[in-house]
Amino acid sequence: MNLHELVIRSAQLHPGRPAVTGSGRELSYRELDRRADAFARLLARAGVGRGDRVVLWSDKSPSVVAAMQAVLRLGAVHVPQDGTAPVGRVATVARDCGARVVCTTGTRLAEVRTALGDGVVLDLDEHLPDDEEAPPVNTEVKPDDPAFILYTSGSTGSPKGVSISHRNARSFIDWAVDLLAPGPEDRFANHAPLVFDLSVLDLYAAFSVGASVHLVPAELAYAPGELVEFLHRERITVWYSVPSALILMIRGGGLLDRPAPAGLRAVLFAGEPFPVTHVRRLAEWTNARLLNLYGPTETNVCTWHEVVPADLERERPVPIGKAASGDEVWARTDAGSVAGPGEQGELVVSGPTVMLGYWGRGPCPGTYATGDIVLVLPDGSFDYVGRRDHAVKVRGHRIELGEIEATCNAHDEVENAAVVVAGDGVDARLVAFVVPVEGAAPGTLALRRHLAERLPSYMIANHVHLLPDLPRTPNGKIDRPALVRRHLTLSKGRS
């Protein structure tokens, strides 16, 4: 069974149950099924067929979810673009993937027509006739046919399209459904943008079992009070987000000041290390399962770990755990051997969730080196250490910035921290940015002393800045270039 067939099946088994809610609108499974068929017929008239790419540029809404299903029903490939993306980026993506059609809404229709100059542009909000006599659309596809392309920032500055097959996505979703055991009564929050791989779980785990998915509007994604209210109002049972969203909900939204929702049974987090101080507080607040999921877009979730009491005694973030989704994972040392317990290496993934490849750049060879450095634990599971590209040399010493961050986060008065390198060569300096716990005001000398008690001298931050919050990218990850710019600005101000 391929991705689009999940909604078709749930529409047969649970026709009247809510499928997707957002933007003030709710679609039942029957309504989602019919709208997907109707939009598929519209796309087919525009020339979309098997293997064609269709760009969907929109804010999150039930209509865009239906359009994703419509594209899949034609055997085509959907390419989501966030509604906040500038038209220039959308046009770049459309050209890169050779899109047959671009679908968008409102004033964006004219913008994208002007930017592209040619090509077909369709309105996602177009009124579609509900023709019950028309045959359902369900083009046969093979498991290794591409289902969607997620564009990520490329190291060269140009976006790269991660091509994901039906098999890739289903391997992850089937594993997640086995892990979470959801049912039709479950209510999934969709916090992540549809361009972010976290959304794959929210949508398709729900669709697999006839559960409902509740779209968090982009404007609320980092509004802490509104997120907490959303969690309670929508009676969410499964929450999945980057840790930074949960930290904001704790710090600024009063998440822990109210009893946990009675139905909340799983809190999942991924995308970045979650300081253990916050995990402890969550564990005290709720009896829900706490699950740390790990994996880059190129593999989706390839390891996982469920938080246990022993994890809360650590100073480091909880482990990223063992293999998930039917994948095989191992740590490869700089010498090319497999790292054993107590050794570090780059995490490598092989298995059914590894992407087809980057669009237009040839197929993936079957294994994917993540660029993440891990420590092999005695039981064979993994601790995340840091990015290979965050492994820097400062005055001749190789340093993992993630290790310094984890040590900062172990301080009782630190809410969150990030470390960057500013300058080059002999002028390179370690700079720590620290968000204090609410009501606390740790001194920079005390923080450096905390580091000195736990790290060698060459890993002690040369500069420590206190911030009310860390800057974030649109996907919620720490914006490290912005921190380097902030340090340079602060340094000039003192000179």
Secondary structure by P-SEA (a helix, b strand, c coil): ccccaaaaaaaaacccccccccccccccaaaaaaaaaaaaaaaaaacccccbbbbbbccccaaaaaaaaaaaaacbbbbbbcccccaaaaaaaaaaacccbbbbccaaaaaaaaaacccbbbbccccccccccccccccccccccccbbbbccccccbbbbbcccaaaaaaaaaaaaaaacccccbbbbbcccccccccccccaaaaacbbbbbbcccccccaaaaaaaaaaaaccccccccaaaaaaaacccccccccccccccbbbbccccccaaaaaaaaaccccbbbbbbbcccccccbbbcccccccccccccccccccccbbbbbbcccccccccccccccccccccccccccccccccccccccbbbbbccccbbbbccccccccccccccccaaaaaaaaaaccccccbbbbbccccccbbbbbbbbccccbbbbaaaaaaaaaacccccccccbbbbbcbbbbccccccaaaaaaaaaaaaaaaac
